[in-house]
Amino acid sequence: MKGHIRRRGKKSWAIVIELGRDAHGKRKQRWHSVKGTKRDAEQELHRLVHSFAQGSYVDPHKVTVGEFLDQWLAAYAKGNVSGKTFERYQQIVRNDLTPALGSILLAKLQPMQIQSYYTKALASGRKDGRGGLAPKTVIQYHRILREALQHAVKWRLLAINPCTLVEPPKAQPKEIRVLDSAEAASLLRMVQGKRLYYPILVGLSTGMRRGEVYALRWKNVDLHKGLLRVVESLEQTKSGLIFKTPKSAKGRRSIALSPVVVQELRRHKREQTTHRLALGPVYQNNDLVFPRADGTPWPPNQVSTLFKHLVRGTGLSGRISIPFATPTQRTYCAKAFTLKLSRSSWDTPRWP
């Protein structure tokens, strides 16, 4: 299989792929247009010839939006995002984007069609028929569709990304709800002696994410220096639990621990060691700071369920999400809580 390029304009080229001859001896060709330099055209020629040879060629004039989104999930998203994120992408594509836009030919997808879909989703997009979707949800749909279509541009299936000409809805920012010192102390008293006490203490005082807390290992905790390192996070997917590294260098960080937290972690480590020795070979030592009774990691969703049960019916119920909050909430709460821990106004270094 071979091909060649022809100049059409100053920055326009025609790519001709030779596909052999049909049963009647007539030459079969496939033509494509490319804008850019001659080198751009040569690179596209090489890509097309390779895709024909591998059987992965996609005719941009025949593929639908739904077919492309499925191909994008398999070719790009699955290998480039976390397992949990991929599951969310897949759910949105199959349950929302494809039913709404999937039958449209990719090459003929117009900004107006996308904009109309967003408007309809805001007005009546709920699956239970009880009204529209929240602007924040539609914004998430927009981001996924925009990212997918940007790859269609890179892969020469589209000339421009129609999502760049669409205005997504504007989400109203939520007021940050931060625990004050009295509420933090109340929460810790409530969970004192329960399995969530130590993880909640660390979550409150450091602002770590739920997955980061339950992925923490003792080798990354220095109780002598009062320091811990965040190097991985625990993620729950349909295929099981996965330990993953932070997305960016900023996610890998060191956090100073207050003397109160260091003291409690020392006590926790002694209790954990005693428990591990008592269980013997039944205990699976993964070096986790906050494992289940047998040493295996806690499923994060199960932790959230336990937390909701603990605060249900209390004055804190429905008003807090700590220690499983948004990044902004975590930052504010950790700063405020750590500051309060360092003050002499605390009567004792431990909560009753």
C-alpha positions as semicolon CSV with decimal commas, in nm:
position;residue;x (nm);y (nm);z (nm)
1;M;0,000;0,000;0,000
2;K;0,131;0,345;-0,088
3;G;0,021;0,701;-0,143
4;H;0,135;1,046;-0,248
5;I;0,057;1,412;-0,185
6;R;-0,047;1,692;-0,420
7;R;-0,046;2,064;-0,358
8;R;-0,390;2,223;-0,372
9;G;-0,316;2,572;-0,246
10;K;-0,054;2,774;-0,063
11;K;-0,111;2,578;0,259
12;S;-0,341;2,304;0,138
13;W;-0,255;1,952;0,026
14;A;-0,435;1,652;-0,113
15;I;-0,336;1,307;0,014
16;V;-0,406;1,020;-0,222
17;I;-0,397;0,665;-0,086
18;E;-0,366;0,388;-0,345
19;L;-0,584;0,090;-0,248
20;G;-0,510;-0,132;-0,545
21;R;-0,766;-0,222;-0,812
22;D;-1,118;-0,357;-0,799
23;A;-1,255;-0,667;-0,974
24;H;-1,280;-0,472;-1,300
25;G;-0,922;-0,348;-1,288
26;K;-1,017;0,006;-1,191
27;R;-0,785;0,188;-0,951
28;K;-0,920;0,241;-0,601
29;Q;-0,811;0,558;-0,423
30;R;-0,896;0,742;-0,105
31;W;-0,848;1,122;-0,098
32;H;-0,794;1,343;0,205
33;S;-0,732;1,715;0,244
34;V;-0,474;1,858;0,482
35;K;-0,392;2,217;0,573
36;G;-0,041;2,308;0,680
37;T;0,313;2,256;0,559
38;K;0,437;1,988;0,325
39;R;0,588;1,813;0,626
40;D;0,243;1,807;0,792
41;A;0,100;1,646;0,479
42;E;0,380;1,388;0,466
43;Q;0,324;1,295;0,831
44;E;-0,050;1,258;0,772
45;L;0,019;1,044;0,464
46;H;0,239;0,815;0,672
47;R;-0,029;0,792;0,945
48;L;-0,304;0,710;0,696
49;V;-0,102;0,445;0,514
50;H;-0,017;0,286;0,848
51;S;-0,382;0,292;0,964
52;F;-0,496;0,127;0,639
53;A;-0,228;-0,140;0,676
54;Q;-0,326;-0,208;1,038
55;G;-0,699;-0,207;0,964
56;S;-0,759;0,084;1,204
57;Y;-0,852;0,345;0,944
58;V;-1,157;0,557;1,027
59;D;-1,333;0,751;0,752
60;P;-1,414;1,089;0,910
61;H;-1,710;1,129;0,675
62;K;-1,878;0,810;0,795
63;V;-1,798;0,779;1,167
64;T;-2,065;0,901;1,409
65;V;-2,007;1,094;1,731
66;G;-2,101;0,785;1,932
67;E;-1,858;0,562;1,743
68;F;-1,580;0,815;1,782
69;L;-1,640;0,856;2,157
70;D;-1,616;0,479;2,203
71;Q;-1,290;0,477;2,007
72;W;-1,158;0,771;2,209
73;L;-1,236;0,591;2,536
74;A;-1,049;0,281;2,419
75;A;-0,759;0,448;2,239
76;Y;-0,686;0,740;2,471
77;A;-0,884;0,766;2,795
78;K;-0,832;0,411;2,919
79;G;-0,454;0,443;2,916
80;N;-0,420;0,804;3,026
81;V;-0,657;0,861;3,318
82;S;-0,706;0,680;3,649
83;G;-0,936;0,381;3,671
84;K;-1,203;0,572;3,862
85;T;-1,190;0,864;3,619
86;F;-1,218;0,628;3,322
87;E;-1,526;0,465;3,473
88;R;-1,684;0,809;3,511
89;Y;-1,593;0,906;3,153
90;Q;-1,737;0,579;3,026
91;Q;-2,059;0,627;3,223
92;I;-2,113;0,982;3,095
93;V;-2,034;0,887;2,735
94;R;-2,266;0,586;2,728
95;N;-2,551;0,720;2,940
96;D;-2,559;1,085;2,839
97;L;-2,343;1,203;2,547
98;T;-2,407;0,914;2,309
99;P;-2,788;0,906;2,353
100;A;-2,800;1,281;2,291
101;L;-2,539;1,330;2,015
102;G;-2,419;0,983;1,918
103;S;-2,618;0,943;1,593
104;I;-2,475;1,262;1,439
105;L;-2,191;1,222;1,190
106;L;-1,873;1,346;1,355
107;A;-1,779;1,560;1,056
108;K;-2,120;1,732;1,066
109;L;-2,143;1,799;1,440
110;Q;-2,232;2,166;1,487
111;P;-2,188;2,396;1,789
112;M;-2,563;2,469;1,787
113;Q;-2,642;2,099;1,836
114;I;-2,412;2,084;2,139
115;Q;-2,550;2,408;2,281
116;S;-2,907;2,284;2,239
117;Y;-2,819;1,963;2,421
118;Y;-2,679;2,159;2,716
119;T;-2,991;2,373;2,733
120;K;-3,216;2,068;2,728
121;A;-3,005;1,891;2,991
122;L;-3,033;2,191;3,223
123;A;-3,410;2,199;3,180
124;S;-3,503;1,829;3,180
125;G;-3,191;1,614;3,184
126;R;-3,255;1,405;3,496
127;K;-3,312;1,036;3,432
128;D;-3,595;1,022;3,685
129;G;-3,785;1,296;3,502
130;R;-3,770;1,534;3,798
131;G;-3,624;1,833;3,620
132;G;-3,287;1,937;3,491
133;L;-2,927;1,859;3,571
134;A;-2,714;2,087;3,784
135;P;-2,488;2,329;3,592
136;K;-2,186;2,162;3,753
137;T;-2,289;1,828;3,599
138;V;-2,336;1,976;3,252
139;I;-1,998;2,148;3,281
140;Q;-1,843;1,808;3,345
141;Y;-2,011;1,672;3,032
142;H;-1,877;1,969;2,838
143;R;-1,521;1,911;2,957
144;I;-1,526;1,545;2,858
145;L;-1,678;1,617;2,515
146;R;-1,435;1,903;2,453
147;E;-1,136;1,685;2,542
148;A;-1,255;1,401;2,320
149;L;-1,321;1,629;2,023
150;Q;-0,983;1,793;2,068
151;H;-0,832;1,452;2,001
152;A;-1,049;1,426;1,691
153;V;-0,876;1,743;1,570
154;K;-0,531;1,601;1,652
155;W;-0,618;1,280;1,472
156;R;-0,730;1,477;1,163
157;L;-1,092;1,367;1,192
158;L;-1,209;1,726;1,246
159;A;-1,075;2,060;1,127
160;I;-1,190;2,247;1,439
161;N;-1,333;2,151;1,776
162;P;-1,700;2,261;1,780
163;C;-1,695;2,267;2,162
164;T;-1,468;2,573;2,151
165;L;-1,762;2,767;2,003
166;V;-2,007;2,659;2,274
167;E;-2,077;2,839;2,602
168;P;-2,107;2,591;2,891
169;P;-2,331;2,688;3,185
170;K;-2,185;2,876;3,478
171;A;-2,190;2,698;3,812
172;Q;-2,262;2,897;4,124
173;P;-1,972;2,857;4,370
174;K;-2,071;2,691;4,695
175;E;-2,000;2,862;5,022
176;I;-1,705;2,698;5,193
177;R;-1,811;2,516;5,509
178;V;-1,519;2,481;5,750
179;L;-1,532;2,316;6,090
180;D;-1,451;2,549;6,376
181;S;-1,249;2,431;6,675
182;A;-1,557;2,336;6,880
183;E;-1,703;2,127;6,597
184;A;-1,370;1,958;6,531
185;A;-1,336;1,867;6,898
186;S;-1,697;1,745;6,904
187;L;-1,636;1,522;6,605
188;L;-1,322;1,373;6,761
189;R;-1,502;1,305;7,089
190;M;-1,778;1,135;6,893
191;V;-1,539;0,894;6,720
192;Q;-1,303;0,841;7,017
193;G;-1,240;0,469;7,056
194;K;-1,389;0,387;6,714
195;R;-1,202;0,268;6,407
196;L;-1,236;0,605;6,232
197;Y;-1,083;0,809;6,514
198;Y;-0,722;0,808;6,397
199;P;-0,796;0,856;6,024
200;I;-1,032;1,146;6,103
201;L;-0,773;1,303;6,332
202;V;-0,513;1,292;6,055
203;G;-0,763;1,411;5,794
204;L;-0,869;1,706;6,006
205;S;-0,519;1,814;6,101
206;T;-0,353;1,773;5,760
207;G;-0,627;1,828;5,503
208;M;-0,535;1,502;5,327
209;R;-0,785;1,344;5,091
210;R;-0,974;1,031;5,187
211;G;-0,773;0,815;4,944
212;E;-0,446;0,967;5,064
213;V;-0,523;0,895;5,428
214;Y;-0,602;0,529;5,362
215;A;-0,301;0,481;5,134
216;L;-0,061;0,619;5,396
217;R;0,216;0,376;5,497
218;W;0,432;0,386;5,807
219;K;0,750;0,412;5,599
220;N;0,625;0,756;5,492
221;V;0,558;0,874;5,848
222;D;0,846;1,013;6,054
223;L;0,722;1,046;6,411
224;H;1,060;1,172;6,532
225;K;1,053;1,471;6,299
226;G;0,674;1,506;6,310
227;L;0,640;1,473;5,934
228;L;0,456;1,258;5,683
229;R;0,490;1,229;5,306
230;V;0,197;1,194;5,065
231;V;0,319;0,973;4,779
232;E;0,013;0,771;4,676
233;S;-0,363;0,749;4,701
234;L;-0,610;0,461;4,729
235;E;-0,876;0,446;4,459
236;Q;-1,183;0,225;4,445
237;T;-1,290;0,104;4,100
238;K;-1,523;-0,167;3,974
239;S;-1,222;-0,391;3,916
240;G;-1,092;-0,347;4,271
241;L;-0,872;-0,123;4,485
242;I;-0,579;0,053;4,321
243;F;-0,286;0,242;4,473
244;K;-0,194;0,528;4,243
245;T;0,062;0,807;4,248
246;P;-0,050;1,173;4,252
247;K;-0,135;1,332;3,916
248;S;0,121;1,609;3,957
249;A;0,439;1,687;4,148
250;K;0,232;1,920;4,367
251;G;0,031;1,619;4,486
252;R;0,350;1,460;4,624
253;R;0,408;1,665;4,935
254;S;0,534;1,663;5,291
255;I;0,306;1,768;5,577
256;A;0,414;1,872;5,927
257;L;0,230;1,706;6,214
258;S;0,142;1,880;6,537
259;P;0,272;1,731;6,865
260;V;-0,083;1,622;6,951
261;V;-0,117;1,420;6,630
262;V;0,232;1,270;6,671
263;Q;0,142;1,156;7,022
264;E;-0,181;0,994;6,904
265;L;-0,008;0,821;6,610
266;R;0,252;0,677;6,847
267;R;-0,028;0,529;7,056
268;H;-0,202;0,401;6,742
269;K;0,117;0,234;6,621
270;R;0,165;0,053;6,952
271;E;-0,196;-0,069;6,944
272;Q;-0,161;-0,180;6,584
273;T;0,161;-0,372;6,657
274;T;-0,004;-0,554;6,948
275;H;-0,302;-0,644;6,731
276;R;-0,079;-0,763;6,445
277;L;0,125;-0,990;6,672
278;A;-0,193;-1,133;6,823
279;L;-0,332;-1,227;6,481
280;G;-0,005;-1,378;6,363
281;P;0,004;-1,505;6,002
282;V;-0,361;-1,412;5,946
283;Y;-0,259;-1,044;5,943
284;Q;-0,152;-0,915;5,600
285;N;0,119;-0,662;5,671
286;N;0,100;-0,398;5,397
287;D;0,263;-0,134;5,621
288;L;-0,062;0,066;5,606
289;V;-0,121;0,318;5,883
290;F;-0,499;0,272;5,870
291;P;-0,581;-0,080;5,744
292;R;-0,873;-0,304;5,822
293;A;-0,845;-0,550;6,109
294;D;-0,664;-0,807;5,892
295;G;-0,417;-0,552;5,748
296;T;-0,586;-0,514;5,410
297;P;-0,676;-0,167;5,277
298;W;-1,013;-0,009;5,351
299;P;-1,240;0,045;5,047
300;P;-1,281;0,427;5,041
301;N;-1,654;0,411;4,966
302;Q;-1,708;0,190;5,269
303;V;-1,524;0,443;5,483
304;S;-1,754;0,722;5,363
305;T;-2,058;0,510;5,448
306;L;-1,928;0,448;5,800
307;F;-1,858;0,818;5,844
308;K;-2,212;0,914;5,739
309;H;-2,357;0,665;5,986
310;L;-2,144;0,807;6,266
311;V;-2,260;1,166;6,222
312;R;-2,621;1,083;6,132
313;G;-2,865;1,248;6,370
314;T;-2,601;1,476;6,521
315;G;-2,560;1,850;6,490
316;L;-2,284;1,784;6,237
317;S;-2,496;1,562;6,011
318;G;-2,547;1,710;5,665
319;R;-2,330;2,011;5,741
320;I;-1,981;1,868;5,706
321;S;-1,791;1,651;5,463
322;I;-1,462;1,656;5,649
323;P;-1,246;1,455;5,627
324;F;-1,376;1,386;5,279
325;A;-1,410;1,742;5,153
326;T;-1,329;1,947;4,845
327;P;-0,967;2,067;4,799
328;T;-1,055;2,421;4,907
329;Q;-1,236;2,300;5,218
330;R;-0,945;2,073;5,306
331;T;-0,697;2,359;5,279
332;Y;-0,898;2,597;5,497
333;C;-0,988;2,333;5,752
334;A;-0,632;2,205;5,789
335;K;-0,495;2,555;5,840
336;A;-0,759;2,653;6,094
337;F;-0,744;2,322;6,281
338;T;-0,363;2,308;6,294
339;L;-0,355;2,664;6,423
340;K;-0,600;2,578;6,699
341;L;-0,401;2,266;6,790
342;S;-0,092;2,476;6,848
343;R;-0,262;2,712;7,092
344;S;-0,226;2,679;7,467
345;S;-0,603;2,715;7,507
346;W;-0,639;2,340;7,463
347;D;-0,678;2,194;7,809
348;T;-0,516;1,859;7,733
349;P;-0,315;1,715;7,441
350;R;-0,586;1,450;7,388
351;W;-0,961;1,457;7,355
352;P;-1,168;1,261;7,606
